[in-house]
Amino acid sequence: MRKGIHPAYGPVVFRDRAANHAFLTRSTLTATTAGKTVEWEDGNTYPVVDVEISYVSHPFYTGTARVLDTAGRVERFERRYGKGGGA
């Protein structure tokens, strides 16, 4: 890796203001926190980024991919174009 071209990457606390929930992770947003810090459960002080919506406050976010109704899609295709085989 070339030195001096990558942003700083370190621990940061993301705080969901709507749900009053915070979680500690690593991010490159440490330089854009404008000096706001918070003391975390382990006793250390980390930069904090306030967010509007996270997985806790958003009612439809599950963290998993959506399951498609493939059986319904196949049946709809067969209704439209028939079950006929070859050309």
C-alpha positions as CSV (number, residue, x, y, z in Angstrom):
1,M,0.0,0.0,0.0
2,R,1.2,3.5,-0.8
3,K,1.7,5.7,2.2
4,G,-0.1,9.0,2.6
5,I,-3.0,8.5,0.2
6,H,-5.5,6.6,2.5
7,P,-7.8,8.2,5.0
8,A,-7.3,7.5,8.7
9,Y,-9.1,4.4,9.8
10,G,-9.9,3.8,13.4
11,P,-12.5,3.2,16.1
12,V,-15.6,5.4,16.1
13,V,-19.0,5.4,17.8
14,F,-22.1,5.7,15.7
15,R,-25.0,7.1,17.7
16,D,-28.6,6.7,16.5
17,R,-30.4,9.8,17.9
18,A,-33.9,8.5,17.1
19,A,-33.5,5.2,19.0
20,N,-31.0,6.3,21.6
21,H,-28.6,3.5,20.6
22,A,-24.9,3.6,20.0
23,F,-22.4,1.0,18.6
24,L,-18.6,1.0,18.3
25,T,-17.0,0.1,15.0
26,R,-14.1,1.1,12.8
27,S,-14.5,3.8,10.1
28,T,-12.7,6.4,8.1
29,L,-15.1,9.1,9.4
30,T,-12.9,9.8,12.4
31,A,-11.5,12.9,10.7
32,T,-15.0,14.4,10.0
33,T,-16.4,14.2,13.5
34,A,-15.6,17.9,14.3
35,G,-14.2,17.1,17.7
36,K,-17.2,15.4,19.3
37,T,-16.2,12.5,21.5
38,V,-18.0,10.1,23.9
39,E,-16.7,7.9,26.7
40,W,-17.5,4.3,25.8
41,E,-18.4,1.4,28.1
42,D,-14.7,0.2,28.2
43,G,-13.7,3.6,29.7
44,N,-11.9,4.9,26.5
45,T,-12.9,8.0,24.7
46,Y,-13.9,7.7,21.0
47,P,-15.0,10.1,18.3
48,V,-18.8,10.0,17.8
49,V,-20.9,10.4,14.6
50,D,-24.6,11.1,15.0
51,V,-26.8,9.4,12.4
52,E,-30.5,9.8,11.7
53,I,-31.4,6.1,11.0
54,S,-29.7,2.9,11.8
55,Y,-30.7,-0.8,11.9
56,V,-32.3,-0.2,15.4
57,S,-34.6,2.7,14.4
58,H,-35.5,1.7,10.9
59,P,-38.6,-0.6,11.0
60,F,-37.9,-2.5,7.8
61,Y,-34.1,-3.0,8.0
62,T,-33.3,-6.6,8.9
63,G,-29.7,-6.9,7.8
64,T,-30.5,-9.8,5.5
65,A,-31.3,-10.0,1.8
66,R,-34.9,-10.2,0.7
67,V,-36.2,-13.6,-0.3
68,L,-37.7,-13.5,-3.8
69,D,-40.9,-15.5,-4.5
70,T,-39.3,-17.6,-7.2
71,A,-42.1,-20.2,-7.2
72,G,-44.6,-17.4,-8.0
73,R,-42.4,-16.0,-10.8
74,V,-42.1,-19.5,-12.4
75,E,-45.8,-20.0,-12.3
76,R,-46.5,-16.6,-13.8
77,F,-44.0,-17.3,-16.6
78,E,-45.7,-20.7,-17.3
79,R,-49.1,-19.1,-17.4
80,R,-48.0,-16.5,-19.9
81,Y,-45.9,-18.6,-22.2
82,G,-47.2,-22.1,-21.4
83,K,-45.4,-25.2,-20.4
84,G,-44.6,-26.2,-23.9
85,G,-41.2,-27.5,-24.6
86,G,-39.1,-27.0,-27.7
87,A,-39.2,-24.8,-30.7
